[in-house]
Amino acid sequence: MLKIALIAHDKKKLDLAMFVKEWKETFKKCTLYATKTTGKIIEDKIGLPVNKLESGPYGGDLQIGSLVASGEIDFVIFLRDPLTAQPHEPDVSALMRVCDVHNIPLATNLGTAEALVIEIKRKLEG
C-alpha cells in the first residue's frame, strides 16, 4: 500500500480537502499521514482514515520529514501558501530538502498534486 503525506498551510486546507474528495477513490487505497489539523479535516469532511502527527508549527512537518528519511512515505502533497510568511518556515524547508535528498515526489500546488495523484493511481492499478 502506498503511503502518502498530506500537509496544507491554513489558507490551503480547504483546497486540499476538496482535492482529496475529488480523488477519494484513489486515496482510500493508500495509507494517509497528515499534520494534525489537516488530518482532522480530511477525516471529518472526507471520511478517510488518517495517521495524524503534530501540527506543523509544533513539529509535524519535521515528523513527516523523519518518516520520509526512514523510507516510510512514498509521496508528499504539501499545499503551501507562498503569499503568507510562516513562523515554522525552517521546518518547511527541511521537509522539502529531505524529500529532495531521498527522491520522494513532492507536490506544493494543485497542479503538481494532480500529476502526482495520476501517477499514484497508475501505480495502484498496475
C-alpha positions as a Python dict, from the first residue, in 0.01 Angstrom:
ca = {
    (1, 'M'): (0, 0, 0),
    (2, 'L'): (138, 343, -93),
    (3, 'K'): (194, 588, 190),
    (4, 'I'): (101, 949, 124),
    (5, 'A'): (171, 1254, 345),
    (6, 'L'): (-82, 1538, 322),
    (7, 'I'): (1, 1884, 456),
    (8, 'A'): (-153, 2226, 393),
    (9, 'H'): (-97, 2573, 528),
    (10, 'D'): (-407, 2731, 682),
    (11, 'K'): (-518, 2916, 369),
    (12, 'K'): (-479, 2596, 162),
    (13, 'K'): (-655, 2343, 387),
    (14, 'L'): (-991, 2377, 210),
    (15, 'D'): (-819, 2338, -129),
    (16, 'L'): (-652, 2018, -7),
    (17, 'A'): (-977, 1881, 136),
    (18, 'M'): (-1158, 1942, -194),
    (19, 'F'): (-869, 1781, -383),
    (20, 'V'): (-874, 1471, -162),
    (21, 'K'): (-1252, 1450, -204),
    (22, 'E'): (-1211, 1465, -583),
    (23, 'W'): (-957, 1180, -574),
    (24, 'K'): (-1113, 991, -280),
    (25, 'E'): (-1127, 656, -463),
    (26, 'T'): (-750, 670, -516),
    (27, 'F'): (-665, 799, -169),
    (28, 'K'): (-876, 534, 6),
    (29, 'K'): (-638, 270, -137),
    (30, 'C'): (-342, 440, 35),
    (31, 'T'): (-219, 486, 389),
    (32, 'L'): (-252, 855, 470),
    (33, 'Y'): (-43, 1065, 705),
    (34, 'A'): (-106, 1430, 783),
    (35, 'T'): (-34, 1706, 1023),
    (36, 'K'): (-297, 1731, 1297),
    (37, 'T'): (-547, 1991, 1172),
    (38, 'T'): (-521, 1884, 809),
    (39, 'G'): (-571, 1520, 907),
    (40, 'K'): (-875, 1604, 1120),
    (41, 'I'): (-1035, 1793, 832),
    (42, 'I'): (-979, 1501, 594),
    (43, 'E'): (-1121, 1252, 844),
    (44, 'D'): (-1422, 1468, 935),
    (45, 'K'): (-1511, 1606, 591),
    (46, 'I'): (-1399, 1327, 355),
    (47, 'G'): (-1430, 1022, 580),
    (48, 'L'): (-1086, 876, 515),
    (49, 'P'): (-868, 743, 800),
    (50, 'V'): (-553, 947, 858),
    (51, 'N'): (-248, 887, 1076),
    (52, 'K'): (-224, 1229, 1240),
    (53, 'L'): (101, 1382, 1361),
    (54, 'E'): (158, 1715, 1536),
    (55, 'S'): (50, 2041, 1374),
    (56, 'G'): (316, 2196, 1152),
    (57, 'P'): (423, 2471, 1395),
    (58, 'Y'): (456, 2207, 1670),
    (59, 'G'): (689, 1982, 1473),
    (60, 'G'): (452, 1795, 1240),
    (61, 'D'): (647, 1892, 929),
    (62, 'L'): (962, 1754, 1092),
    (63, 'Q'): (781, 1434, 1193),
    (64, 'I'): (677, 1380, 832),
    (65, 'G'): (1034, 1458, 727),
    (66, 'S'): (1153, 1186, 964),
    (67, 'L'): (910, 938, 803),
    (68, 'V'): (1041, 1038, 461),
    (69, 'A'): (1402, 990, 575),
    (70, 'S'): (1324, 645, 716),
    (71, 'G'): (1154, 530, 395),
    (72, 'E'): (802, 532, 539),
    (73, 'I'): (650, 783, 292),
    (74, 'D'): (619, 736, -85),
    (75, 'F'): (469, 1072, -187),
    (76, 'V'): (418, 1412, -21),
    (77, 'I'): (148, 1664, -107),
    (78, 'F'): (216, 1990, 74),
    (79, 'L'): (-6, 2275, -38),
    (80, 'R'): (196, 2578, 66),
    (81, 'D'): (76, 2935, 94),
    (82, 'P'): (351, 3126, -88),
    (83, 'L'): (198, 3465, -2),
    (84, 'T'): (199, 3433, 377),
    (85, 'A'): (509, 3416, 596),
    (86, 'Q'): (514, 3101, 807),
    (87, 'P'): (673, 3106, 1155),
    (88, 'H'): (796, 2749, 1103),
    (89, 'E'): (949, 2813, 758),
    (90, 'P'): (1279, 2642, 855),
    (91, 'D'): (1080, 2321, 919),
    (92, 'V'): (909, 2356, 581),
    (93, 'S'): (1246, 2399, 411),
    (94, 'A'): (1384, 2097, 596),
    (95, 'L'): (1093, 1880, 481),
    (96, 'M'): (1140, 1989, 121),
    (97, 'R'): (1514, 1922, 145),
    (98, 'V'): (1467, 1571, 288),
    (99, 'C'): (1224, 1492, 4),
    (100, 'D'): (1492, 1603, -243),
    (101, 'V'): (1765, 1403, -69),
    (102, 'H'): (1555, 1084, -67),
    (103, 'N'): (1398, 1137, -412),
    (104, 'I'): (1044, 1147, -274),
    (105, 'P'): (799, 1316, -511),
    (106, 'L'): (670, 1639, -355),
    (107, 'A'): (379, 1848, -481),
    (108, 'T'): (344, 2202, -347),
    (109, 'N'): (46, 2320, -553),
    (110, 'L'): (-271, 2172, -701),
    (111, 'G'): (-119, 2132, -1049),
    (112, 'T'): (168, 1914, -930),
    (113, 'A'): (-60, 1739, -680),
    (114, 'E'): (-283, 1626, -965),
    (115, 'A'): (18, 1498, -1159),
    (116, 'L'): (129, 1302, -851),
    (117, 'V'): (-214, 1150, -793),
    (118, 'I'): (-233, 1042, -1156),
    (119, 'E'): (98, 861, -1100),
    (120, 'I'): (-27, 715, -770),
    (121, 'K'): (-340, 588, -946),
    (122, 'R'): (-126, 433, -1221),
    (123, 'K'): (92, 255, -963),
    (124, 'L'): (-215, 124, -779),
    (125, 'E'): (-370, -11, -1099),
    (126, 'G'): (-51, -161, -1239),
}
